[in-house]
């Protein structure tokens, strides 16, 4: 039941994407248009953006869509619609589609008010706790000697001058993958980094660098802290949308399960 209920998300996206994108035409074969809806049926994954795929991959998908058009026309010409196998398959597709569209309608009808979301937030604040975070950059080198030389170039600098020089040295000296971006690591909590690195980073104040090389399993680091955030509960406004989406799915599942349970009571069920 749970798997069936969750299928509504995929069905909803497929139905919506096909209908909304149907106007875009990628090719024509014997006068028949190959639309974005046809492309979506070939890909069968709403998470994949066709327009962002490599040109070679796009052409292969369009070729498959063209083949599908030609083969479909051939099948109809050969009288496939008159066969019992086709009629049986069509009936199954109609039933499956009826269920998918009905499930989508049930999902859309499930509503969650701001009041319900706020009540959930107030009762589950422990789920929205955010640990202290640091926004930092680092320069990674192989030897302690090289790390000390870099620190000496940074000593005495402050503010924008320090940040500018740090980014410059990160790009030219750092052996880490973030070097090309000026050593940027973004925001992170202590648990996201190895202990030695986190201990040094969280000990710094905003705008400070480590005055001694920080040794980890990866080498020697010089760390620059751009900003810090205290831990605490994330404000309701920042999580409201996510809470409402989560509660909507739960309400939808509960409603469908209740309907199925009621139908079972009056249904004649035989197991073999």
Residue pairs with C-beta under 8 A, 6 or more apart in sequence:
1 256
1 257
1 260
2 253
4 103
5 103
5 252
5 253
5 256
5 257
7 100
7 103
8 100
8 103
8 104
8 106
8 107
8 252
9 107
10 46
11 100
11 101
11 103
11 104
12 104
12 107
13 46
14 40
14 44
14 46
15 100
15 101
15 104
17 36
17 40
17 46
18 36
18 37
18 40
18 41
19 37
21 35
21 36
21 37
21 39
21 40
22 35
22 36
22 37
23 35
23 36
24 35
24 36
25 33
25 34
25 35
26 34
26 35
26 36
26 38
26 39
26 62
26 65
27 33
27 34
27 62
27 65
27 66
28 34
29 66
29 69
29 70
30 69
30 70
30 73
32 69
32 73
34 62
34 65
34 66
34 69
36 50
38 65
38 68
38 69
39 50
39 61
39 62
39 65
40 46
40 50
41 65
41 68
42 61
42 64
42 65
42 68
43 50
43 61
50 58
50 61
51 58
53 61
80 86
103 256
106 252
106 255
106 256
107 248
107 249
107 252
110 248
110 251
110 252
110 255
111 248
111 251
112 244
112 247
112 248
112 251
114 240
114 244
116 244
116 247
117 236
117 240
117 243
117 244
117 247
118 236
118 240
120 243
120 247
121 128
121 236
121 239
121 240
121 243
125 233
128 233
128 234
128 239
129 231
129 232
129 233
129 234
130 229
130 231
130 232
130 233
130 234
131 189
131 190
131 191
131 231
132 189
132 190
132 202
132 228
132 229
132 230
132 231
133 187
133 188
133 189
133 228
133 229
133 231
134 187
134 188
134 201
134 202
134 204
134 225
134 227
134 228
134 229
135 185
135 186
135 187
135 188
135 225
135 226
135 227
135 228
135 229
136 185
136 188
136 201
136 223
136 224
136 225
136 226
137 166
137 167
137 170
137 178
137 182
137 183
137 184
137 185
137 223
137 224
137 226
138 170
138 174
138 176
138 178
138 183
138 185
138 197
138 221
138 222
138 223
138 224
139 147
139 150
139 166
139 169
139 170
139 173
139 174
139 176
139 179
139 183
139 221
139 222
140 174
140 175
140 176
140 179
140 183
140 218
140 219
140 220
140 221
141 147
141 150
141 173
141 174
141 175
141 219
141 220
141 222
142 175
142 219
142 220
143 220
144 213
144 215
144 220
146 173
146 220
147 213
147 220
147 221
147 222
148 213
150 169
150 173
150 222
151 209
151 210
151 211
151 212
151 213
151 222
153 165
153 169
154 162
154 165
154 166
154 169
154 209
154 222
155 211
157 165
158 207
159 207
162 207
162 209
162 224
163 224
163 226
166 182
166 183
166 209
166 222
166 224
167 182
167 183
168 182
170 178
170 179
170 182
170 183
171 179
171 180
171 182
171 183
173 179
174 183
175 219
176 183
176 218
178 184
178 185
183 224
187 229
190 198
190 202
191 198
192 198
193 201
194 216
194 217
194 218
196 214
196 215
196 216
197 214
197 216
197 221
197 223
200 210
200 214
200 221
200 223
201 223
201 225
204 210
204 223
204 225
205 225
205 228
206 225
206 226
206 227
206 228
207 225
207 226
208 224
208 225
209 222
209 223
209 224
209 225
210 221
210 222
210 223
213 220
213 221
213 222
214 220
214 221
214 222
214 223
215 221
